[in-house]
Amino acid sequence: MCLAIPGRIVSVCGDDPLVRTARIDFGGVVKEISLAYTPEAQPGQYVLAHVGFSMALIDEDRAAEMLATLRGLAADAGLCADAAGGPAE
């Protein structure tokens, strides 16, 4: 089973669709990922990311719904995620 996490594109770097990258905000954690599979992606949009690649564009409402579901699963498992999506102290 694979898990793709929603994140918001903060910035995009590069013009070549095959090597274009983006800085993605995953609820306070920012990572750089490849946009090779979603070359049309632009700053401010939301993507589903898996192992360093953006797999699909999604709308903001769907991203919020998915993040809420992931936080609920973490809480059910006793992991208690904080507002940024990471483990609580």
Phi, psi and omega in degrees: 000140178249153179232121175254136184251134178284143177208160181259134179287122179270314180207160181234143180230131175102155180250331181287119183304333183278339181239010179293137179233167178216150170269123185245132177265115178255068178065039179109341175259122183252128180230153175265131180225164179278142175253020183303326181271348179225064185296342180278353184297142183228158177306140181094341178277164179251143179228161168262125183245142178216127180042048174086008179233141171279121185265331182196151171276141175224161179275165185299321180296318179294320178299315180297319179297317180293318178297321178297319178297316179296320178296321178297319177296319179296318179295318179298329180274000180081018182270343176042081177284143176277185184297334180276357177095357180261175180295144178286152179283000000 
